[in-house]
Amino acid sequence: MKTQLVVIGGGPGGYAAAFYAADLGMEVTLVEMEKNPGGVCLYRGCIPSKALLHVAKLLHETKHSVEWGIEYAEPKINLDKLRDWKQSVVNKLTGGLGVLTKQRKINYIQGRATFVDANTLSIESNDGETTKLTFDNAIVATGSRPARVGTLWIDSPRMMDSTAALDLPDIPKSLLVIGGGYIGLELGTVYSALGTKVSVVEMTDGLLPGADRDLVAILQKRLEKQLHAIHLKTKVLGLKEEKKGIRAILEDADGTKREELFDCVLMSVGRAPNSQNLGLETTQVEINKRGFLEVDAQRRTREPNIYAIGDVAGDPMLAHKASHEGRVAVEAIAGHAAAWEPNAIPAVVFTDPEIAWAGLTETEAAKQGRAVEVARFPWAASGRALTLDRTDGVTKLLIEPGTQRLLGVGIAGPGAGEMIAEGVLALEMGATAEDLKATIHAHPTLSETVMEASEVFFGQATHIYKTRSGR
Ligand SMILES: Cc1cc2nc3c(=O)[nH]c(=O)nc-3n(C[C@H](O)[C@H](O)[C@H](O)COP(=O)(O)OP(=O)(O)OC[C@H]3O[C@@H](n4cnc5c(N)ncnc54)[C@H](O)[C@@H]3O)c2cc1C
């Protein structure tokens, strides 16, 4: 078999690239191990986790509604039905992608691809049959898998990675989450809402390393109420399976050791790129120390006709980053002038409250020694936030002194993940604080906090008396 373009991996990077290439008139083959495209994002990542987080939010709100004069009986959780619903969402989306693949006349091969040389792939189907495929260009979009601390991992149903946790095998009485990153916190939130006593252990001195501390503080305050415990600066020294659970040996910052028994343990310590066992050694493709494929601005590897996108091509490991890289690679293959140079890649943590940021963060500005002015609008002054009984949020803008150009946006609060889109557009359009101030926002909405934060910058916020932040 021969193809003009082969895409290896049908995740949000791979399928977006394959679809776009077909739309541009290329003859495309997509190789993926699953029956339909979707990747980690649709099968065991973004989508199932968000379906479960929606349920978690509902459970929290019905508890909280007592304060608004509405009382519900204790919820009864039918785990089979919940699992089925989550799976139906996954099936609808992946099935839909299967249809779109056919409609675009993409040659879809279910199987595992390995390079034989820089123009040939060997594809092994599930039943062990092997096919050779020659190609003009290839895009590697093989994604990533959960990372494991090998010395701690136990092969046991009580020990879960994110994939196993999303399967919802049952509702454990207690769960130790190792790692205070976004996946651990999102899944911890789900299990806690379902009734599990969740303890989070994080080695560094804060949750969500890399995110701005003022945003994280708002989330942490709420999580401290929702979760059983959050242990920062704490190391897991060892895990031992016993009859009644997994015993964890924990070491606090001051060196104190203690033991605790948990029903289950979720290891969420990051993700590792799928760059091994692909036969890349038969090509000139280079893999860096962290396991990512080295790529240039067009996402081309050191082998001129092989490109790489998504989780396998570097941080941030996010679905929308993968899809956009896919479009850049396809345009480069099509001979268009294309480069990967976004002003902002949004990051969203879908906890309650959500945290979202885009562009420069205060943490990064401090690291770079870059002067920025920060304008904060507290949600306590937002009418919409009050109607939702969620006044703990904040919207902040990072603005370049002198030019007043927007450099970054950070939001903590319900809906932050939707609201950040305005910040991303503003950053991509090179907007200034004045532009945001002059843009009419619908009332009463949380999006008004973006406009009011820009008013704060000028010391003219309607709903705050004379704050002139950062000056
Ligand atoms: C629990 C969880 C929640 C997440 N939530 C979010 C979120 O809210 N937002 C967000 O942006 N990101 C989220 N992510 C991250 C997101 O899923 C990834 O960034 C994204 O899926 C990466 O896309 P990709 O196309 O690079 O690869 P993947 O989605 O990893 O897909 C790679 C595909 O390649 C296939 N493959 C691998 N090797 C081969 C081979 N040799 N031959 C053929 N096929 C192969 C695999 O079967 C897989 O389907 C989450 C991840 C997890 C685990």
The ligand as an SDF file (V2000), in Angstrom:
LIG
                    3D

 53 58  0  0  0  0  0  0  0  0999 V2000
   -7.5270   12.0900   32.9550 C   0  0  0  0  0  0  0  0  0  0  0  0
   -7.0750   13.0440   31.9070 C   0  0  0  0  0  0  0  0  0  0  0  0
   -7.7490   14.2470   31.7380 C   0  0  0  0  0  0  0  0  0  0  0  0
   -7.3460   15.1360   30.7670 C   0  0  0  0  0  0  0  0  0  0  0  0
   -8.0340   16.3000   30.6390 N   0  0  0  0  0  0  0  0  0  0  0  0
   -7.6600   17.1870   29.6970 C   0  0  0  0  0  0  0  0  0  0  0  0
   -8.4000   18.3830   29.5130 C   0  0  0  0  0  0  0  0  0  0  0  0
   -9.3770   18.6510   30.2100 O   0  0  0  0  0  0  0  0  0  0  0  0
   -8.0070   19.2290   28.5330 N   0  0  0  0  0  0  0  0  0  0  0  0
   -6.9130   18.9650   27.7420 C   0  0  0  0  0  0  0  0  0  0  0  0
   -6.5940   19.7670   26.8700 O   0  0  0  0  0  0  0  0  0  0  0  0
   -6.1960   17.8460   27.8980 N   0  0  0  0  0  0  0  0  0  0  0  0
   -6.5450   16.9560   28.8520 C   0  0  0  0  0  0  0  0  0  0  0  0
   -5.8460   15.7890   28.9860 N   0  0  0  0  0  0  0  0  0  0  0  0
   -4.6660   15.5870   28.1310 C   0  0  0  0  0  0  0  0  0  0  0  0
   -5.0920   15.1490   26.7330 C   0  0  0  0  0  0  0  0  0  0  0  0
   -5.8350   13.9590   26.8220 O   0  0  0  0  0  0  0  0  0  0  0  0
   -3.8620   14.9550   25.8550 C   0  0  0  0  0  0  0  0  0  0  0  0
   -3.0860   16.1270   25.8680 O   0  0  0  0  0  0  0  0  0  0  0  0
   -4.2800   14.6640   24.4210 C   0  0  0  0  0  0  0  0  0  0  0  0
   -5.0820   13.5180   24.3440 O   0  0  0  0  0  0  0  0  0  0  0  0
   -3.0470   14.4970   23.5430 C   0  0  0  0  0  0  0  0  0  0  0  0
   -3.4460   14.2350   22.2450 O   0  0  0  0  0  0  0  0  0  0  0  0
   -2.5070   13.4800   21.2050 P   0  0  0  0  0  0  0  0  0  0  0  0
   -3.2310   13.5420   19.9100 O   0  0  0  0  0  0  0  0  0  0  0  0
   -1.1360   14.0090   21.2790 O   0  0  0  0  0  0  0  0  0  0  0  0
   -2.4040   11.9770   21.7040 O   0  0  0  0  0  0  0  0  0  0  0  0
   -3.3770   10.9260   22.4170 P   0  0  0  0  0  0  0  0  0  0  0  0
   -4.6930   11.5050   22.7300 O   0  0  0  0  0  0  0  0  0  0  0  0
   -2.5600   10.3520   23.5150 O   0  0  0  0  0  0  0  0  0  0  0  0
   -3.6170    9.8500   21.2850 O   0  0  0  0  0  0  0  0  0  0  0  0
   -2.5900    9.0780   20.7940 C   0  0  0  0  0  0  0  0  0  0  0  0
   -3.1990    7.9240   20.0430 C   0  0  0  0  0  0  0  0  0  0  0  0
   -2.1650    7.2450   19.3670 O   0  0  0  0  0  0  0  0  0  0  0  0
   -2.4390    5.8810   19.3510 C   0  0  0  0  0  0  0  0  0  0  0  0
   -1.1600    5.2060   19.1520 N   0  0  0  0  0  0  0  0  0  0  0  0
   -0.0630    5.2390   19.9560 C   0  0  0  0  0  0  0  0  0  0  0  0
    0.9400    4.5310   19.4030 N   0  0  0  0  0  0  0  0  0  0  0  0
    0.4840    4.0530   18.2310 C   0  0  0  0  0  0  0  0  0  0  0  0
    1.0610    3.2640   17.1990 C   0  0  0  0  0  0  0  0  0  0  0  0
    2.3030    2.8400   17.2690 N   0  0  0  0  0  0  0  0  0  0  0  0
    0.2910    2.9480   16.1320 N   0  0  0  0  0  0  0  0  0  0  0  0
   -0.9860    3.3830   16.0330 C   0  0  0  0  0  0  0  0  0  0  0  0
   -1.5720    4.1320   16.9760 N   0  0  0  0  0  0  0  0  0  0  0  0
   -0.8470    4.4760   18.0590 C   0  0  0  0  0  0  0  0  0  0  0  0
   -3.0770    5.6020   20.6940 C   0  0  0  0  0  0  0  0  0  0  0  0
   -3.9230    4.4660   20.6190 O   0  0  0  0  0  0  0  0  0  0  0  0
   -3.8630    6.8830   20.9360 C   0  0  0  0  0  0  0  0  0  0  0  0
   -5.2030    6.7440   20.5510 O   0  0  0  0  0  0  0  0  0  0  0  0
   -6.2380   14.8490   29.9420 C   0  0  0  0  0  0  0  0  0  0  0  0
   -5.5610   13.6410   30.0870 C   0  0  0  0  0  0  0  0  0  0  0  0
   -5.9690   12.7540   31.0510 C   0  0  0  0  0  0  0  0  0  0  0  0
   -5.2430   11.4510   31.1960 C   0  0  0  0  0  0  0  0  0  0  0  0
  1  2  1  0
  2  3  1  0
  2 52  2  0
  3  4  2  0
  4  5  1  0
  4 50  1  0
  5  6  2  0
  6  7  1  0
  6 13  1  0
  7  8  2  0
  7  9  1  0
  9 10  1  0
 10 11  2  0
 10 12  1  0
 12 13  2  0
 13 14  1  0
 14 15  1  0
 14 50  1  0
 15 16  1  0
 16 17  1  0
 16 18  1  0
 18 19  1  0
 18 20  1  0
 20 21  1  0
 20 22  1  0
 22 23  1  0
 23 24  1  0
 24 25  2  0
 24 26  1  0
 24 27  1  0
 27 28  1  0
 28 29  2  0
 28 30  1  0
 28 31  1  0
 31 32  1  0
 32 33  1  0
 33 34  1  0
 33 48  1  0
 34 35  1  0
 35 36  1  0
 35 46  1  0
 36 37  1  0
 36 45  1  0
 37 38  2  0
 38 39  1  0
 39 40  1  0
 39 45  2  0
 40 41  1  0
 40 42  2  0
 42 43  1  0
 43 44  2  0
 44 45  1  0
 46 47  1  0
 46 48  1  0
 48 49  1  0
 50 51  2  0
 51 52  1  0
 52 53  1  0
M  END
$$$$
